[in-house]
């Protein structure tokens, strides 16, 4: 009996030690996000090859809509198809309503291919006032790329959209309607999230049991640690008012795949209204997510998001950036 008690005490002590080690790790690694811009990241190239500084999200808006597209090694077929679809839609909308103004910001997240060159073709075609390319010197991750593009935008509304075009660009009208339906908007802050939740039953039927288990496991972790009331936090099609983008992206720490969850966690902490709107979505081949390891990384990120905010390692305040 005494031997059993000693084992239990040892296990409790080991668990307590492990928890203390995790807390220390959470605090030590909490401040490792680099928000400083490299000198090259402060400028975009005009169609004549001249360098001009990017504006700041802190400035008043000067366009109706900014579209931020994170891109990593996207020189081949996928991104050009998405950009063709987006620019055609935006140009047609402007012809129908001349007061509508827009910009597209392609953020090359330290690609090793010719992503920047491909995006620059659209800048030369439509002009750098409409299409701008922000080339990051090193890879930050999707969240880091979206944040850098958002902080450089001019729009009254800011849409983040994936370069693979998995969501039809015309579905922007659906997320705009979702944003309009949110009332009231405290300090004009609101977010409208595209959602694939309505497609979940079909996706379960097509996926392996292992991937289905990972999907439901991730949904549970999102609900348990961070965000409640949003069925699909990961759809890369989200619309922000400028005020909501400034409030949330200024506090963002996570730069990889789980950044959407932290964004929505921050929004809910600030009581920013969030709409979830069903959008069309198509599975695109060539995903950069490796199922098991990506879900494992995101699960770790979700745990540390909650732990760092609970313990004060992260605070809901604007991070300093250059």
LINNORRA-V464351 format. One record per residue. N is the residue number from 1. RES is the residue in one letter. SS is DSSP state (a for helix, b for strand, c for the rest). PSI is psi as a letter, one per 30 degrees, with the letter a starting at -180 (* if undefined). Layout:
n:N res:RES ss:SS psi:PSI
n:N res:RES ss:SS psi:PSI
This chain:
n:1 res:X ss:c psi:e
n:2 res:X ss:a psi:e
n:3 res:X ss:a psi:e
n:4 res:X ss:a psi:e
n:5 res:X ss:a psi:e
n:6 res:X ss:a psi:e
n:7 res:X ss:a psi:e
n:8 res:X ss:a psi:e
n:9 res:X ss:a psi:e
n:10 res:X ss:a psi:e
n:11 res:X ss:a psi:e
n:12 res:X ss:a psi:e
n:13 res:X ss:a psi:e
n:14 res:X ss:a psi:e
n:15 res:X ss:a psi:e
n:16 res:X ss:a psi:e
n:17 res:X ss:a psi:e
n:18 res:X ss:a psi:e
n:19 res:X ss:a psi:e
n:20 res:X ss:a psi:e
n:21 res:X ss:a psi:e
n:22 res:X ss:a psi:e
n:23 res:X ss:a psi:e
n:24 res:X ss:a psi:e
n:25 res:X ss:a psi:e
n:26 res:X ss:a psi:e
n:27 res:X ss:a psi:e
n:28 res:X ss:a psi:e
n:29 res:X ss:c psi:f
n:30 res:X ss:c psi:e
n:31 res:X ss:c psi:g
n:32 res:X ss:c psi:g
n:33 res:X ss:c psi:k
n:34 res:X ss:c psi:j
n:35 res:X ss:c psi:g
n:36 res:X ss:c psi:k
n:37 res:X ss:c psi:k
n:38 res:X ss:c psi:l
n:39 res:X ss:a psi:e
n:40 res:X ss:a psi:f
n:41 res:X ss:a psi:f
n:42 res:X ss:a psi:f
n:43 res:X ss:b psi:l
n:44 res:X ss:b psi:l
n:45 res:X ss:b psi:k
n:46 res:X ss:c psi:l
n:47 res:X ss:c psi:f
n:48 res:X ss:c psi:g
n:49 res:X ss:c psi:g
n:50 res:X ss:c psi:l
n:51 res:X ss:b psi:k
n:52 res:X ss:b psi:k
n:53 res:X ss:b psi:k
n:54 res:X ss:c psi:k
n:55 res:X ss:c psi:a
n:56 res:X ss:c psi:k
n:57 res:X ss:c psi:f
n:58 res:X ss:c psi:f
n:59 res:X ss:c psi:l
n:60 res:X ss:c psi:l
n:61 res:X ss:c psi:k
n:62 res:X ss:c psi:g
n:63 res:X ss:b psi:l
n:64 res:X ss:b psi:e
n:65 res:X ss:b psi:k
n:66 res:X ss:b psi:k
n:67 res:X ss:b psi:j
n:68 res:X ss:b psi:k
n:69 res:X ss:b psi:j
n:70 res:X ss:b psi:k
n:71 res:X ss:b psi:k
n:72 res:X ss:c psi:j
n:73 res:X ss:c psi:h
n:74 res:X ss:c psi:g
n:75 res:X ss:c psi:f
n:76 res:X ss:c psi:b
n:77 res:X ss:a psi:e
n:78 res:X ss:a psi:e
n:79 res:X ss:a psi:e
n:80 res:X ss:a psi:e
n:81 res:X ss:a psi:e
n:82 res:X ss:a psi:e
n:83 res:X ss:a psi:e
n:84 res:X ss:a psi:e
n:85 res:X ss:a psi:e
n:86 res:X ss:a psi:e
n:87 res:X ss:a psi:e
n:88 res:X ss:a psi:e
n:89 res:X ss:a psi:e
n:90 res:X ss:a psi:e
n:91 res:X ss:a psi:e
n:92 res:X ss:a psi:e
n:93 res:X ss:a psi:e
n:94 res:X ss:a psi:e
n:95 res:X ss:a psi:e
n:96 res:X ss:a psi:f
n:97 res:X ss:c psi:i
n:98 res:X ss:c psi:f
n:99 res:X ss:c psi:f
n:100 res:X ss:c psi:k
n:101 res:X ss:c psi:l
n:102 res:X ss:b psi:l
n:103 res:X ss:b psi:k
n:104 res:X ss:b psi:k
n:105 res:X ss:b psi:j
n:106 res:X ss:b psi:k
n:107 res:X ss:b psi:j
n:108 res:X ss:b psi:j
n:109 res:X ss:c psi:h
n:110 res:X ss:c psi:h
n:111 res:X ss:c psi:l
n:112 res:X ss:c psi:f
n:113 res:X ss:c psi:a
n:114 res:X ss:c psi:h
n:115 res:X ss:a psi:e
n:116 res:X ss:a psi:e
n:117 res:X ss:a psi:e
n:118 res:X ss:a psi:e
n:119 res:X ss:a psi:e
n:120 res:X ss:a psi:f
n:121 res:X ss:a psi:e
n:122 res:X ss:a psi:e
n:123 res:X ss:a psi:e
n:124 res:X ss:a psi:e
n:125 res:X ss:a psi:e
n:126 res:X ss:a psi:f
n:127 res:X ss:c psi:k
n:128 res:X ss:c psi:f
n:129 res:X ss:c psi:f
n:130 res:X ss:c psi:e
n:131 res:X ss:b psi:j
n:132 res:X ss:b psi:l
n:133 res:X ss:b psi:k
n:134 res:X ss:b psi:j
n:135 res:X ss:b psi:j
n:136 res:X ss:c psi:k
n:137 res:X ss:c psi:e
n:138 res:X ss:c psi:l
n:139 res:X ss:c psi:k
n:140 res:X ss:c psi:f
n:141 res:X ss:c psi:l
n:142 res:X ss:a psi:e
n:143 res:X ss:a psi:e
n:144 res:X ss:a psi:e
n:145 res:X ss:a psi:e
n:146 res:X ss:a psi:e
n:147 res:X ss:a psi:e
n:148 res:X ss:a psi:e
n:149 res:X ss:a psi:e
n:150 res:X ss:a psi:e
n:151 res:X ss:c psi:f
n:152 res:X ss:c psi:g
n:153 res:X ss:c psi:l
n:154 res:X ss:c psi:g
n:155 res:X ss:b psi:k
n:156 res:X ss:b psi:e
n:157 res:X ss:b psi:k
n:158 res:X ss:b psi:k
n:159 res:X ss:b psi:k
n:160 res:X ss:b psi:k
n:161 res:X ss:b psi:k
n:162 res:X ss:c psi:k
n:163 res:X ss:c psi:f
n:164 res:X ss:c psi:f
n:165 res:X ss:c psi:g
n:166 res:X ss:c psi:e
n:167 res:X ss:c psi:k
n:168 res:X ss:c psi:k
n:169 res:X ss:a psi:e
n:170 res:X ss:a psi:f
n:171 res:X ss:a psi:f
n:172 res:X ss:a psi:e
n:173 res:X ss:a psi:e
n:174 res:X ss:a psi:e
n:175 res:X ss:a psi:f
n:176 res:X ss:a psi:e
n:177 res:X ss:a psi:e
n:178 res:X ss:a psi:e
n:179 res:X ss:a psi:e
n:180 res:X ss:a psi:e
n:181 res:X ss:a psi:f
n:182 res:X ss:c psi:k
n:183 res:X ss:c psi:k
n:184 res:X ss:c psi:l
n:185 res:X ss:c psi:j
n:186 res:X ss:a psi:k
n:187 res:X ss:a psi:h
n:188 res:X ss:a psi:h
n:189 res:X ss:c psi:k
n:190 res:X ss:b psi:l
n:191 res:X ss:b psi:k
n:192 res:X ss:b psi:k
n:193 res:X ss:b psi:k
n:194 res:X ss:b psi:k
n:195 res:X ss:b psi:k
n:196 res:X ss:c psi:g
n:197 res:X ss:a psi:e
n:198 res:X ss:a psi:f
n:199 res:X ss:a psi:g
n:200 res:X ss:a psi:e
n:201 res:X ss:a psi:e
n:202 res:X ss:a psi:e
n:203 res:X ss:a psi:e
n:204 res:X ss:a psi:e
n:205 res:X ss:a psi:f
n:206 res:X ss:a psi:f
n:207 res:X ss:c psi:l
n:208 res:X ss:c psi:l
n:209 res:X ss:a psi:e
n:210 res:X ss:a psi:e
n:211 res:X ss:a psi:e
n:212 res:X ss:a psi:e
n:213 res:X ss:a psi:e
n:214 res:X ss:a psi:e
n:215 res:X ss:a psi:e
n:216 res:X ss:a psi:e
n:217 res:X ss:a psi:e
n:218 res:X ss:a psi:e
n:219 res:X ss:a psi:e
n:220 res:X ss:a psi:e
n:221 res:X ss:a psi:e
n:222 res:X ss:a psi:e
n:223 res:X ss:a psi:e
n:224 res:X ss:a psi:e
n:225 res:X ss:a psi:e
n:226 res:X ss:c psi:d
n:227 res:X ss:c psi:k
n:228 res:X ss:c psi:k
n:229 res:X ss:c psi:f
n:230 res:X ss:c psi:j
n:231 res:X ss:c psi:e
n:232 res:X ss:c psi:j
n:233 res:X ss:c psi:f
n:234 res:X ss:c psi:f
n:235 res:X ss:c psi:k
n:236 res:X ss:c psi:h
n:237 res:X ss:b psi:i
n:238 res:X ss:b psi:k
n:239 res:X ss:b psi:k
n:240 res:X ss:b psi:k
n:241 res:X ss:b psi:l
n:242 res:X ss:a psi:e
n:243 res:X ss:a psi:e
n:244 res:X ss:a psi:e
n:245 res:X ss:a psi:e
n:246 res:X ss:a psi:e
n:247 res:X ss:a psi:e
n:248 res:X ss:a psi:e
n:249 res:X ss:a psi:f
n:250 res:X ss:c psi:f
n:251 res:X ss:c psi:f
n:252 res:X ss:c psi:k
n:253 res:X ss:c psi:e
n:254 res:X ss:c psi:k
n:255 res:X ss:c psi:f
n:256 res:X ss:c psi:a
n:257 res:X ss:c psi:f
n:258 res:X ss:c psi:g
n:259 res:X ss:a psi:e
n:260 res:X ss:a psi:e
n:261 res:X ss:a psi:e
n:262 res:X ss:a psi:e
n:263 res:X ss:a psi:e
n:264 res:X ss:a psi:e
n:265 res:X ss:a psi:e
n:266 res:X ss:a psi:e
n:267 res:X ss:a psi:e
n:268 res:X ss:a psi:e
n:269 res:X ss:a psi:e
n:270 res:X ss:c psi:g
n:271 res:X ss:c psi:h
n:272 res:X ss:c psi:k
n:273 res:X ss:b psi:k
n:274 res:X ss:b psi:k
n:275 res:X ss:b psi:k
n:276 res:X ss:b psi:k
n:277 res:X ss:b psi:k
n:278 res:X ss:b psi:k
n:279 res:X ss:c psi:l
n:280 res:X ss:c psi:k
n:281 res:X ss:c psi:k
n:282 res:X ss:c psi:k
n:283 res:X ss:c psi:k
n:284 res:X ss:c psi:k
n:285 res:X ss:c psi:l
n:286 res:X ss:c psi:g
n:287 res:X ss:c psi:k
n:288 res:X ss:c psi:g
n:289 res:X ss:c psi:k
n:290 res:X ss:c psi:j
n:291 res:X ss:a psi:d
n:292 res:X ss:a psi:e
n:293 res:X ss:a psi:e
n:294 res:X ss:a psi:e
n:295 res:X ss:a psi:e
n:296 res:X ss:a psi:e
n:297 res:X ss:a psi:e
n:298 res:X ss:a psi:e
n:299 res:X ss:a psi:e
n:300 res:X ss:a psi:e
n:301 res:X ss:a psi:e
n:302 res:X ss:a psi:e
n:303 res:X ss:a psi:e
n:304 res:X ss:a psi:f
n:305 res:X ss:a psi:e
n:306 res:X ss:a psi:e
n:307 res:X ss:a psi:e
n:308 res:X ss:a psi:e
n:309 res:X ss:a psi:e
n:310 res:X ss:a psi:e
n:311 res:X ss:a psi:f
n:312 res:X ss:c psi:g
n:313 res:X ss:c psi:e
n:314 res:X ss:c psi:k
n:315 res:X ss:c psi:l
n:316 res:X ss:c psi:i
n:317 res:X ss:c psi:l
n:318 res:X ss:c psi:k
n:319 res:X ss:c psi:k
n:320 res:X ss:c psi:k
n:321 res:X ss:c psi:l
n:322 res:X ss:c psi:*
